[in-house]
Amino acid sequence: MPTMSAPTQFDAVLAKLQARMPTLWLNDRLGQPLPATAPSTASISGAEARMARCAPLLVELFPELSDTDGHIESALMPADNLKAALSCDSTAGAGVWFIKRDDALPVAGSIKARGGFHEVLAVAEEIALTRGLILPDDDRRRLNTPEVRAVFAQYTVAVGSTGNLGLSIGVMAAALGFDAVVHMSADAKAWKKERLRKRGVRVVEHAGDYAKAVAGGRAQALALPHSHFVDDERSDLLFFGYAASARYLAAQLKDAGRQVDAQHPLFVYLPCGVGGAPGGITYGLKALFGEHVHCFFAEPVASPCMLVQLASHSDTPISVYDIGLDNKTDADGLAVGEASHLVAPLMASQLSGVFTVSDTELFLNLRALKASLGVWVEPSAAAGIPGPRWLSDSAQGRAYVERHALDMRQATHVIWSTGGSLVPPEEHRAFHDRADELARRGEAALQIS
Ligand SMILES: *Cc1c(COP(=O)(O)O)cnc(C)c1O
């Protein structure tokens, strides 16, 4: 384990993590200043503007986007039925609950559409501008003309991903005419490979050590003059694509009649893998709502990489393997051993805390979501559901509410659902069979301690 000046608080949380006991960790550095190198809010508005000017282009590329005029957005769904299904008769029931439906984001079917599409569009614009194919103020539909596509065909856009990031990058890159390459492990889901190949993406399968293979693919792509590698661990283009979601959520909350201010706190619960998606969203929301928004990440008990990184106060990377965990979870979108080095330092002063979830909880909550609201999600997407109850039913949660003098009767809870609409029905069936079996055995969904 790297040397560090760990706060004593770390020892206590470490023991719980090593016992794989679901826990809520509160960030003791919340509210401290951001690092001097933190990106400005101009970068967020830059991403918002890019997605807006590319919307007409997206309608041309993906007919299914004509309903939303090319905007990649998701519904904010009232979730009172879920609250009732989880029998939240405690103070968690006092606020209003919503599910943010990124599980149904168009084209890519997961939260990765936000960051991934933004990065590929930024790369396309950059190439077209530097090669003099478009002018800065041109209609971006010009990127979809034969001359420009012929140029894009000379470029490779590559990514290493077994899951949703590969789908998002691969589909958008191929639609623009790039040579799109997704490096996957040989054991990646067959439906994902097939879906990508159908869209014209080259899927490169790697046997053996997947991480090494991806590193190889990355080195290869970076060495080529005409290629761009999407790096999930350190991409600011992904990050700003996620951050751009905040303004739309703010408008949705307003439309729903939900205020956000000192008397009306907003809680947001975000499933966390490497940290890019939930970190970007947190960054965007903090820029809009400051101390009135309280963002919590949810991580599997086997993969609490952001929790470990932040709780250790370490400046050097620390992984879940370093503390003896195996990173094995059915939440494949969250199975990440080491947090993003770009995102962790930004979250050190912005994130309210992190709670961990067992796989049993994921399956039972995915089942509750289906039963109460008819929403089918993948296991990763159910990770945020225990959030409101951690706040109301645990000693740490109540301490947080007290410390910040929050009126929970006026609270709005947004549980971010992150993926699932492209998952084939037989996979969903398998998730629910597993959940039914756990319920039959009388497993409890919430294990607050
Ligand atoms: C990738 C992913 C996440 C988390 O995003 P990170 O940027 O890896 O933290 C959450 N849910 C799903 C379904 C995902 O695919």
The ligand as an SDF file (V2000), in Angstrom:
LIG
                    3D

 15 15  0  0  0  0  0  0  0  0999 V2000
  -19.8350    3.6400  -16.5970 C   0  0  0  0  0  0  0  0  0  0  0  0
  -21.0480    3.4580  -15.8130 C   0  0  0  0  0  0  0  0  0  0  0  0
  -21.2080    4.0670  -14.5640 C   0  0  0  0  0  0  0  0  0  0  0  0
  -20.1480    4.8980  -13.8680 C   0  0  0  0  0  0  0  0  0  0  0  0
  -19.4240    5.7980  -14.6560 O   0  0  0  0  0  0  0  0  0  0  0  0
  -17.8820    6.0560  -14.3460 P   0  0  0  0  0  0  0  0  0  0  0  0
  -17.4960    7.1790  -15.2390 O   0  0  0  0  0  0  0  0  0  0  0  0
  -17.1490    4.7960  -14.6970 O   0  0  0  0  0  0  0  0  0  0  0  0
  -17.7590    6.3580  -12.9070 O   0  0  0  0  0  0  0  0  0  0  0  0
  -22.4020    3.8520  -13.9060 C   0  0  0  0  0  0  0  0  0  0  0  0
  -23.3720    3.0920  -14.4180 N   0  0  0  0  0  0  0  0  0  0  0  0
  -23.2520    2.5020  -15.6260 C   0  0  0  0  0  0  0  0  0  0  0  0
  -24.3810    1.6720  -16.1450 C   0  0  0  0  0  0  0  0  0  0  0  0
  -22.0870    2.6630  -16.3600 C   0  0  0  0  0  0  0  0  0  0  0  0
  -21.9670    2.0670  -17.5510 O   0  0  0  0  0  0  0  0  0  0  0  0
  1  2  1  0
  2  3  1  0
  2 14  2  0
  3  4  1  0
  3 10  2  0
  4  5  1  0
  5  6  1  0
  6  7  2  0
  6  8  1  0
  6  9  1  0
 10 11  1  0
 11 12  2  0
 12 13  1  0
 12 14  1  0
 14 15  1  0
M  END
$$$$
